[in-house]
Amino acid sequence: MPQAWTSLDSAKKWYSDPPGPAANDDVKAVITAIAALPGPHVYAQPGQANALHPEYKTDDDPVMVKSTLQDFMGQVAYQHANSTYLGLLGAPDVLPGPVVRAITSNAGKAGSGIGIGGSGFGEGTAVDFGTVPCQDPFVSSDGQVITVEAPPGVGVVAVRVTTNLGTSPAVPFGQFAYDGPDPVMITSIAPTSGRKGDSITIVGVNFGSDAQVYFGDNPSPSVQVKRTGEPSEIVATAPAPTTGAGKPRTIDVTVLSNGYSSPTGPVAEFTYKEL
């Protein structure tokens, strides 16, 4: 990082054009705070500065495109991935790590047979339900399916796969609920931006008739469950946003139903338009 603290302010101008997320006030405040960490000390990296590979060009993450701190940092993480650095050096890319996309059942008891769909599975694969490992996972020949028996556990846990290339991230459709109803998950919202009082359609799975909707920490004043089961659909009214210093205009939308709250993520983000 030869330019680590010497040019941090330039990061405030990153992604100024679509599709990247332009730096908002929250992003600029964080960068300013990081830039102040060395205090009066001067940062320098010894050694020769080698030119980057001239033919390599990085791409933007097509998902992390909102003008929020979360998406800005997500875009930074995408740009700093191993494959990016290897490309800059003209080196071959590493094989991708394991990814869990979904499991065959999101609820059951210890001992239930579960199929795990994804990619990057191979010999030496380990599977964990939360912090509890599975015994004798069976991996398909194409490395895309694992069959396991759910180990003992309680509550809602993330099913994750580990190989010598790393551990898969937790994903909404990789959740498993012990002795309870299937977890609640949002798959999309529309529109993704608006103002107080707008009607927002929320699509997902396992919404019950008791569903409540939150925009950040604020409950929706009107929630109509249009359809339960799978897929589920809710029409909710956007409440007044929480405003003030450090309060982002893009917030997470969550559904609380059957005692479970849906996980947050890019598919469930809502941006309040300026008045």
Buried (B, 14 or more C-beta within 10 A) or exposed (E): EEEEBBEBEEBBEBBEEEEBBBBBBBBBBBBEEEBEEEEEEEEEEEEEEEEEEEEEEBEBBEBBBBBBBBBBBBBBEBBEEEBBBBBBEEEEEEEEBBBBEBBEEBBBEBEBEBBBBBBBBEEEBBBBBBEBEBEEBEBEEEBBBBBBBBBEBEEBBBBBBBBEEBBBEBBBBBBBBBEBBBBBBBBEBEEBBBEBEBEBBBBBBBBBEEBBBBBBEBEBEEBBBEEBEEEBBBBBBBBEBEEEEEEBBBBBBBBBBBEBBBBBBBBBBBBBEEE
